[in-house]
């Protein structure tokens, strides 16, 4: 793979039907091993139950406060600096329980592709 630099573009953010806003920071055919998305959940919103086939996902909470639900784990409050590990196929959702946007990075290995997304609601 060749070196590359991908510039962050704020206006690339889009609403994803799961219930959050996504900005793909890194999701490129030349790097099939990893994708990184900036995710924003508005106060009071909860993403839909979903899972990712054949994809491990990690959340790194950057800002705000939320309640994450993953697989059989009990619900857990997450705040800035917390990390969440989500194995392939595990049901998941996250709620913004704070008064500001909940912002986190979603890191997927291998990189996220729409075909891996499985809605569970």
C-alpha positions as CSV (number, residue, x, y, z in Angstrom):
1,X,0.0,0.0,0.0
2,X,1.2,3.5,-0.8
3,X,1.3,6.3,1.7
4,X,-1.8,8.7,1.7
5,X,-3.2,11.6,3.6
6,X,-6.9,12.0,3.8
7,X,-8.1,15.4,5.0
8,X,-11.0,15.8,7.4
9,X,-14.0,17.5,5.9
10,X,-16.7,18.6,8.3
11,X,-19.4,18.9,5.6
12,X,-19.0,15.1,4.7
13,X,-21.1,14.3,7.8
14,X,-24.3,12.5,7.0
15,X,-27.3,11.1,8.9
16,X,-27.3,7.3,9.0
17,X,-30.6,5.6,9.3
18,X,-29.4,3.9,12.5
19,X,-30.0,7.2,14.3
20,X,-26.7,9.0,14.3
21,X,-24.5,11.3,12.2
22,X,-21.4,9.8,10.5
23,X,-18.3,11.3,9.1
24,X,-16.0,8.7,7.5
25,X,-12.5,9.8,8.4
26,X,-10.8,6.7,6.9
27,X,-12.7,4.2,4.8
28,X,-10.7,3.6,1.6
29,X,-10.3,0.6,-0.7
30,X,-6.5,1.0,-0.4
31,X,-6.8,0.3,3.3
32,X,-9.1,-2.7,3.7
33,X,-7.8,-3.5,7.2
34,X,-9.3,-0.5,9.1
35,X,-12.0,2.2,8.9
36,X,-12.4,5.1,11.3
37,X,-15.6,7.1,11.5
38,X,-16.5,10.1,13.7
39,X,-20.0,9.4,15.1
40,X,-22.3,12.0,16.7
41,X,-25.5,11.2,18.6
42,X,-27.8,14.0,19.6
43,X,-28.9,14.4,23.3
44,X,-31.8,12.1,24.0
45,X,-31.2,9.9,20.9
46,X,-30.5,6.2,20.9
47,X,-29.1,4.3,17.9
48,X,-31.0,1.3,16.7
49,X,-30.1,-2.2,17.7
50,X,-27.7,-3.6,15.1
51,X,-24.7,-5.8,14.6
52,X,-21.8,-6.0,12.1
53,X,-21.1,-9.3,10.3
54,X,-17.4,-10.3,10.2
55,X,-16.3,-6.9,11.6
56,X,-14.9,-6.0,15.0
57,X,-15.8,-2.5,16.1
58,X,-14.4,-0.3,18.8
59,X,-15.8,2.9,20.2
60,X,-13.5,5.5,21.6
61,X,-15.6,8.1,23.4
62,X,-14.3,11.7,22.7
63,X,-17.1,13.9,24.2
64,X,-20.3,13.6,26.1
65,X,-22.0,10.9,28.1
66,X,-23.8,7.8,27.0
67,X,-25.2,4.4,27.9
68,X,-23.8,1.6,25.8
69,X,-25.4,-1.8,25.4
70,X,-23.3,-4.6,23.8
71,X,-24.2,-8.3,23.6
72,X,-25.0,-9.9,27.0
73,X,-23.1,-7.2,29.0
74,X,-25.1,-5.1,31.4
75,X,-25.7,-1.5,30.2
76,X,-22.7,0.7,31.0
77,X,-22.3,4.5,31.3
78,X,-19.5,5.8,29.0
79,X,-17.7,9.2,29.0
80,X,-14.7,10.8,27.4
81,X,-11.7,8.5,27.2
82,X,-13.7,5.2,27.6
83,X,-13.3,2.5,25.0
84,X,-15.8,-0.2,24.0
85,X,-14.9,-3.5,22.3
86,X,-17.7,-5.0,20.1
87,X,-17.0,-8.4,18.7
88,X,-18.4,-9.4,15.3
89,X,-22.1,-10.2,15.3
90,X,-22.7,-8.7,18.8
91,X,-25.9,-6.7,19.2
92,X,-25.2,-3.1,20.1
93,X,-26.7,0.3,20.5
94,X,-25.7,3.5,22.3
95,X,-27.8,6.3,23.9
96,X,-26.9,9.9,24.5
97,X,-27.8,10.5,28.2
98,X,-26.2,13.9,28.4
99,X,-27.1,17.4,27.4
100,X,-24.5,17.8,24.7
101,X,-23.7,15.7,21.6
102,X,-22.1,12.4,22.3
103,X,-19.1,12.1,20.0
104,X,-17.0,9.0,19.5
105,X,-14.7,7.3,17.0
106,X,-15.9,3.9,15.6
107,X,-12.9,1.9,14.5
108,X,-13.7,-1.2,12.4
109,X,-11.5,-4.1,11.4
110,X,-11.7,-5.1,8.7
111,X,-13.0,-1.7,7.3
112,X,-16.7,-1.1,7.5
113,X,-18.7,-1.9,4.3
114,X,-22.5,-1.4,4.2
115,X,-23.0,-5.2,3.5
116,X,-21.7,-5.9,7.0
117,X,-24.4,-3.9,8.7
118,X,-27.3,-5.9,10.1
119,X,-30.4,-4.0,11.5
120,X,-31.9,-5.9,14.4
121,X,-35.1,-3.8,14.9
